[in-house]
Amino acid sequence: MTQRKTVIIEPPAEQGGRFDFKLDGDIRPGAEFKVNAEVMNPPANQTLTLVLPKGLQLSGGNETQSVPPAPKGGVSSVSWTVRVTDTGTLRVRIESSTGLARTKTITLADKALFGR
């Protein structure tokens, strides 16, 4: 018995739900900063989840947030407020319900290293 299958690989259409994010504000121990995500053409019911390491603490916004609808071809925004509680290498990650994820790394040196 022989079975034939055809696989067609096409370039992806403009996939909705792609996102990027920025870290805005003063990033140092004891301070708070904003994590601002911009989502292009969000699909219905898309959510973004902020994943923080030890050393960063969520102080504003829910860990998982729904992405608001955007006008066709538009951009939607989601934001969180984060407090820095420690130094070191800190990775801020946002995971989308669409399967996409993005990570940014913050490196904060301990003041003791510089004799202050």
Residue pairs with C-beta under 8 A, 6 or more apart in sequence:
14 41
15 41
16 40
16 41
16 42
16 43
17 39
17 40
17 41
17 42
17 43
17 46
17 67
17 96
17 98
17 100
18 39
18 40
18 41
18 100
19 37
19 38
19 39
19 40
19 48
19 94
19 96
19 100
19 102
20 37
20 38
20 102
21 35
21 36
21 37
21 38
21 92
21 94
21 102
21 104
22 35
22 36
23 33
23 34
23 35
23 92
23 104
23 106
24 33
24 34
24 35
24 36
25 31
25 32
25 33
25 34
26 33
27 33
27 84
27 106
27 108
28 84
28 108
29 84
29 85
29 86
29 87
29 108
30 83
30 84
30 85
31 83
31 84
32 59
32 60
32 81
32 82
32 83
32 84
33 81
33 82
33 84
34 79
34 80
34 81
34 82
35 50
35 79
35 80
35 81
35 82
35 92
35 94
36 77
36 78
36 79
37 48
37 77
37 78
37 79
37 94
38 75
38 76
38 77
39 46
39 48
39 67
39 70
39 75
39 76
39 77
39 78
39 96
40 70
40 75
41 70
41 72
41 73
41 74
42 67
42 68
42 69
42 70
42 76
43 98
44 69
45 66
45 97
46 66
46 67
46 96
46 97
46 98
47 64
47 65
47 66
47 67
47 96
47 97
48 64
48 65
48 67
48 78
48 94
48 95
48 96
48 97
49 63
49 64
49 65
49 94
49 95
49 96
49 97
50 58
50 61
50 63
50 64
50 80
50 82
50 92
50 93
50 94
51 92
51 93
51 94
51 95
52 58
52 82
52 92
52 93
53 90
53 91
54 86
55 84
55 85
55 86
55 87
55 88
55 90
56 82
56 83
56 84
56 85
56 86
56 90
56 92
57 82
57 83
57 85
58 80
58 81
58 82
58 83
59 81
59 82
59 83
60 80
60 81
60 82
61 78
61 79
61 80
61 81
65 78
65 80
67 76
67 78
68 76
68 77
68 78
69 76
70 76
82 92
84 90
84 108
86 108
87 108
87 109
87 110
87 111
88 107
88 108
88 110
89 105
89 106
89 107
90 105
90 106
90 107
90 108
91 103
91 104
91 105
91 106
92 103
92 104
92 105
92 106
93 101
93 102
93 103
94 101
94 102
94 103
95 101
